[in-house]
């Protein structure tokens, strides 16, 4: 069953890769990015927890804004292998690169509701996780050039799937004082009446070197490649943006039930 699931999503990724790279009428642009992220999980009980994160996304590695993302969620652990999460995210996207995402060249705000399920399993020394996410995105836009602040927030629906693999660089499992390598790929697909040009929304590929200090702290850093399709055309051409560069993650897992004892 697990092999069939992995094969299915591998085929889906291949199809969308063919769709993305097979188009002739498109504009291509590139940016060098740096994403600096912190993730906090707070265990509230055996089943429930609080998820928090902030992502400081920069253009030109660190000098300019790309995005600011704040996300919070409520976790429910069905068992050690199945995690559910619902939550809210606030995102501010800035004009960056050769072609800004907003047609007026302005920053815009997005309010997002999301639902997620994560499945985990281990095969040999490899830890696998599969993350499925649905997002209801209320993306700010300007109804006219004369408007100085977003006055419309249409709904855009999106689904995401990420597969991640982790391998320890010593021993057979990732435990305290263990370095490891992680590889992940995530595809984003838009749907609904407001999604027009970018059914394929984006794809992210990351290669990370990580270190687990203890049960509370993990640090990761590596390479990120993001292929993003705009939701609008320029001169009747689809716009594809390739962002590549540095990603750094700080992960904190805090057990509040233990502290309360």
C-alpha positions in Angstrom: 0.0 0.0 0.0 2.8 2.4 0.9 4.7 1.6 -2.3 1.6 2.2 -4.4 1.0 5.5 -2.7 4.5 6.7 -3.4 4.3 5.5 -7.0 1.0 7.3 -7.5 2.4 10.6 -6.3 5.6 10.1 -8.2 3.5 9.8 -11.4 1.6 13.0 -10.4 4.8 14.9 -9.9 6.1 13.7 -13.3 2.9 14.8 -15.1 3.1 18.3 -13.6 6.8 18.5 -14.3 6.1 17.7 -18.0 3.3 20.2 -18.0 5.5 22.9 -16.5 8.6 22.4 -18.6 6.8 21.6 -21.8 5.2 24.9 -22.5 6.5 27.2 -25.2 4.6 30.4 -24.6 6.0 31.5 -21.3 8.2 34.0 -19.6 11.0 32.7 -17.3 12.5 34.7 -14.5 14.9 33.8 -11.7 15.7 35.1 -8.2 18.2 34.1 -5.5 16.4 33.7 -2.2 17.0 33.0 1.5 14.4 31.5 3.7 15.0 31.7 7.5 12.4 29.8 9.5 11.5 28.9 13.0 9.0 26.2 14.0 7.7 25.5 17.5 5.6 22.6 18.6 4.1 22.8 22.1 2.7 19.5 23.6 -0.4 20.3 25.6 -1.5 16.7 26.3 -1.0 13.2 25.0 -3.2 14.0 22.0 -3.2 17.8 21.5 -0.5 20.3 20.8 0.1 23.8 19.4 2.0 24.5 16.2 3.7 27.9 15.6 6.0 29.1 12.9 7.4 32.2 11.3 9.1 32.3 8.0 11.3 35.3 7.1 11.6 34.9 3.3 14.1 37.1 1.6 15.1 38.0 -2.0 18.8 38.4 -3.0 19.6 35.9 -0.2 18.9 38.3 2.6 18.9 42.0 1.6 15.3 42.4 0.3 11.8 41.2 1.2 10.1 38.3 -0.6 7.5 37.2 1.9 6.6 37.3 5.6 4.6 34.3 6.8 3.1 33.6 10.2 1.2 30.3 10.8 -0.4 28.8 13.9 -2.3 25.5 14.2 -3.9 23.0 16.6 -2.4 19.5 16.4 -4.2 16.2 17.1 -2.0 13.1 17.3 -4.2 10.1 16.4 -1.2 7.9 17.0 2.6 8.2 16.5 2.2 7.9 12.8 -0.8 10.0 12.1 -1.0 13.8 12.8 -3.9 16.1 12.1 -3.6 19.9 12.1 -6.0 22.9 11.4 -5.0 26.5 11.6 -4.5 30.0 10.2 -1.7 31.7 8.3 -1.0 35.4 7.6 1.2 36.2 4.6 2.5 39.4 3.3 4.0 39.2 -0.3 6.3 42.0 -1.5 7.2 43.1 -5.0 10.5 41.4 -5.9 12.3 40.0 -8.9 11.9 41.0 -12.6 8.2 40.6 -12.6 6.3 41.2 -9.4 3.5 38.8 -8.6 1.0 41.6 -8.2 0.2 43.3 -11.5 0.4 46.8 -10.0 3.8 46.0 -8.5 2.6 46.3 -4.9 2.7 44.2 -1.8 -0.4 42.3 -0.8 -1.8 40.4 2.2 -3.2 36.9 2.3 -5.3 35.3 5.0 -5.3 31.5 4.9 -7.2 28.7 6.6 -5.7 25.2 6.3 -6.4 21.6 7.1 -3.5 19.0 7.2 -2.8 15.3 7.7 0.7 13.9 8.0 1.5 10.2 7.8 4.9 8.9 9.0 6.6 5.6 8.6 10.1 4.1 8.6 11.7 1.8 6.0 15.1 0.6 7.1 17.1 3.6 8.2 14.9 6.0 6.2 12.2 8.1 7.9 9.3 9.0 5.5 6.6 11.5 6.0 3.7 12.4 3.7 1.9 15.7 4.2 -1.4 16.4 2.6 -2.8 19.9 3.0 -5.9 21.9 1.8 -5.8 25.6 1.9 -8.5 28.3 1.6 -6.6 31.4 0.6 -8.2 34.9 0.8 -5.7 36.8 -1.3 -5.8 40.6 -1.2 -6.0 42.5 -4.5 -6.6 46.1 -5.6 -9.8 46.8 -7.6 -8.1 49.7 -9.4 -4.8 51.5 -9.6 -6.2 54.4 -7.7 -6.9 52.2 -4.6 -4.1 52.5 -2.1 -5.0 49.4 0.0 -6.4 45.9 -0.9 -10.2 46.2 -1.1 -11.0 42.7 -2.4 -10.1 39.2 -1.0 -11.3 36.6 -3.4 -11.0 32.9 -2.4 -8.4 30.7 -4.0 -8.4 27.0 -3.1 -5.2 25.0 -3.2 -4.0 21.4 -2.3 -0.5 20.4 -1.5 1.4 17.2 -1.1 4.9 16.8 0.3 7.1 13.8 0.6 10.1 14.0 2.9 12.9 11.5 3.6 15.4 11.6 6.4 18.5 9.5 6.8 20.9 9.6 9.8 24.6 10.1 9.1 25.6 7.8 11.9 23.7 4.9 13.4 20.4 3.6 12.3 18.0 6.3 13.7 17.9 10.0 14.3 18.3 10.6 18.1 20.1 13.0 20.3 23.4 14.4 18.9 22.8 12.9 15.5 23.5 14.6 12.2 21.2 13.7 9.3 20.3 14.4 5.7 16.8 15.3 4.5 15.3 15.5 1.0 11.8 16.7 0.3 9.6 17.7 -2.6 6.2 19.4 -2.4 3.8 20.2 -5.2 1.0 22.8 -5.1 -2.2 22.6 -7.2 -4.8 25.3 -7.4 -8.5 24.6 -8.0 -11.8 26.5 -7.9 -13.5 29.1 -10.0 -10.9 31.8 -9.3 -7.9 29.7 -10.4 -7.2 30.3 -14.0 -3.7 30.3 -15.4 -1.9 28.5 -12.5 -3.6 25.1 -11.8 0.0 24.1 -11.4 0.8 26.6 -8.6 4.4 25.7 -7.6 6.9 23.0 -6.7 9.5 23.1 -4.0 12.5 20.9 -3.8 14.9 21.0 -0.8 18.1 19.2 0.3 19.0 19.7 4.0 21.8 18.9 6.4 20.4 18.7 9.9 21.5 18.1 13.5 19.3 17.0 16.4 20.8 18.3 19.6 18.2 16.7 21.8 14.4 16.1 21.8 13.8 19.8 22.0 16.1 21.3 19.4 16.9 20.5 15.7 18.7 22.8 13.2 18.6 22.3 9.5 20.2 24.2 6.6 20.6 23.6 2.9 19.4 24.3 -0.7 15.9 25.2 -1.8 14.5 25.4 -5.3 11.0 26.9 -5.9 9.3 26.9 -9.3 6.3 29.3 -9.1 3.7 30.0 -11.8 1.9 33.4 -11.6 -1.8 33.6 -11.5 -1.7 36.2 -14.3 -0.2 36.4 -17.8 2.2 39.1 -19.2 1.8 39.8 -22.9 -0.4 36.7 -23.2 2.4 34.5 -21.8 2.5 32.4 -18.7 5.1 33.5 -16.1 7.3 31.0 -14.4 9.6 32.1 -11.6 12.5 30.0 -10.4 13.7 30.9 -7.0 16.7 29.1 -5.6 19.0 29.6 -2.7 19.5 29.1 1.1 17.0 27.7 3.6 17.6 27.5 7.4 15.2 25.9 9.8 15.2 26.0 13.6 12.8 23.4 15.1 11.7 23.5 18.7 9.6 20.7 20.3 8.5 21.7 23.8 6.6 19.4 26.2 4.4 21.6 28.4 2.9 18.5 30.1 6.3 17.6 31.4 7.0 21.1 32.7 3.6 21.1 34.5 4.4 18.0 36.6 
